[in-house]
Amino acid sequence: TKHVIKNILWTTAKNFTVERGRQQIEELISTWDIHESWLHHSEFLEEEELKDSKRYHYRACWGIPTRRKPIPQATASVYFVIVISKFKPDTAPVEVFYRLESSRLIRRPEQCQFREKWLKDIIENKIACTERL
């Protein structure tokens, strides 16, 4: 069976604000097929001025709190970048990329469906690492 990649309609460069970017990242996350036991918070990190674009950096931090452990043993972060080109018209939609904290691979939401397994792998690796220490 072919997976349908869910994406959202991204705002245009002229309608972009830092808060609108965070809201749209939340909107994208809501399309991901992730179990309800996962909780996250998202935050704006920084604005970066480049020669050809402005980049807005965000982070969504994930964990699975439980009754016995309301503060998760480990968390997994997903880093987002919203890019506004200085060469495209301001009516063009922003570009969005994300990567996992444990990876240098940069993904585009419209090309790759997010997998819950990626979050599990990061947390399992962190817990295994702390247990070895």
ZILINGI-V770127 format. One record per residue. N is the residue number from 1. RES is the residue in one small letter. D_CENTER is the distance of its C-alpha to the mean C-alpha in Angstrom with 2 decimals. Layout:
n:N res:RES d_center:D_CENTER
n:N res:RES d_center:D_CENTER
//
This chain:
n:1 res:t d_center:25.66
n:2 res:k d_center:23.18
n:3 res:h d_center:19.65
n:4 res:v d_center:18.67
n:5 res:i d_center:15.26
n:6 res:k d_center:13.97
n:7 res:n d_center:12.56
n:8 res:i d_center:13.36
n:9 res:l d_center:15.75
n:10 res:w d_center:14.15
n:11 res:t d_center:16.35
n:12 res:t d_center:18.89
n:13 res:a d_center:19.11
n:14 res:k d_center:22.04
n:15 res:n d_center:20.40
n:16 res:f d_center:17.26
n:17 res:t d_center:17.06
n:18 res:v d_center:14.60
n:19 res:e d_center:14.68
n:20 res:r d_center:14.47
n:21 res:g d_center:11.23
n:22 res:r d_center:9.79
n:23 res:q d_center:11.67
n:24 res:q d_center:10.42
n:25 res:i d_center:6.69
n:26 res:e d_center:8.56
n:27 res:e d_center:10.71
n:28 res:l d_center:8.40
n:29 res:i d_center:7.30
n:30 res:s d_center:11.10
n:31 res:t d_center:11.92
n:32 res:w d_center:10.56
n:33 res:d d_center:13.64
n:34 res:i d_center:13.08
n:35 res:h d_center:16.19
n:36 res:e d_center:16.88
n:37 res:s d_center:17.70
n:38 res:w d_center:14.08
n:39 res:l d_center:13.30
n:40 res:h d_center:10.42
n:41 res:h d_center:10.39
n:42 res:s d_center:8.26
n:43 res:e d_center:10.07
n:44 res:f d_center:11.04
n:45 res:l d_center:12.13
n:46 res:e d_center:14.36
n:47 res:e d_center:15.83
n:48 res:e d_center:17.21
n:49 res:e d_center:20.29
n:50 res:l d_center:21.16
n:51 res:k d_center:24.27
n:52 res:d d_center:22.76
n:53 res:s d_center:19.63
n:54 res:k d_center:17.78
n:55 res:r d_center:14.24
n:56 res:y d_center:12.11
n:57 res:h d_center:9.69
n:58 res:y d_center:7.27
n:59 res:r d_center:6.11
n:60 res:a d_center:5.49
n:61 res:c d_center:8.60
n:62 res:w d_center:10.03
n:63 res:g d_center:13.75
n:64 res:i d_center:16.73
n:65 res:p d_center:19.44
n:66 res:t d_center:22.89
n:67 res:r d_center:26.26
n:68 res:r d_center:27.58
n:69 res:k d_center:24.58
n:70 res:p d_center:22.86
n:71 res:i d_center:21.07
n:72 res:p d_center:19.17
n:73 res:q d_center:20.63
n:74 res:a d_center:17.34
n:75 res:t d_center:13.64
n:76 res:a d_center:10.62
n:77 res:s d_center:7.71
n:78 res:v d_center:4.34
n:79 res:y d_center:4.84
n:80 res:f d_center:4.53
n:81 res:v d_center:8.18
n:82 res:i d_center:10.24
n:83 res:v d_center:13.66
n:84 res:i d_center:16.94
n:85 res:s d_center:19.81
n:86 res:k d_center:23.16
n:87 res:f d_center:25.04
n:88 res:k d_center:23.81
n:89 res:p d_center:25.30
n:90 res:d d_center:23.55
n:91 res:t d_center:23.64
n:92 res:a d_center:21.21
n:93 res:p d_center:17.65
n:94 res:v d_center:14.93
n:95 res:e d_center:13.08
n:96 res:v d_center:9.33
n:97 res:f d_center:7.97
n:98 res:y d_center:5.27
n:99 res:r d_center:6.92
n:100 res:l d_center:7.77
n:101 res:e d_center:9.94
n:102 res:s d_center:12.96
n:103 res:s d_center:12.75
n:104 res:r d_center:13.58
n:105 res:l d_center:12.85
n:106 res:i d_center:10.78
n:107 res:r d_center:9.77
n:108 res:r d_center:10.15
n:109 res:p d_center:9.23
n:110 res:e d_center:12.99
n:111 res:q d_center:14.12
n:112 res:c d_center:12.39
n:113 res:q d_center:11.98
n:114 res:f d_center:9.42
n:115 res:r d_center:11.81
n:116 res:e d_center:12.33
n:117 res:k d_center:14.59
n:118 res:w d_center:12.03
n:119 res:l d_center:11.26
n:120 res:k d_center:15.06
n:121 res:d d_center:15.97
n:122 res:i d_center:14.25
n:123 res:i d_center:15.95
n:124 res:e d_center:19.16
n:125 res:n d_center:19.39
n:126 res:k d_center:19.02
n:127 res:i d_center:21.63
n:128 res:a d_center:23.89
n:129 res:c d_center:23.73
n:130 res:t d_center:24.71
n:131 res:e d_center:27.42
n:132 res:r d_center:28.89
n:133 res:l d_center:29.18
//
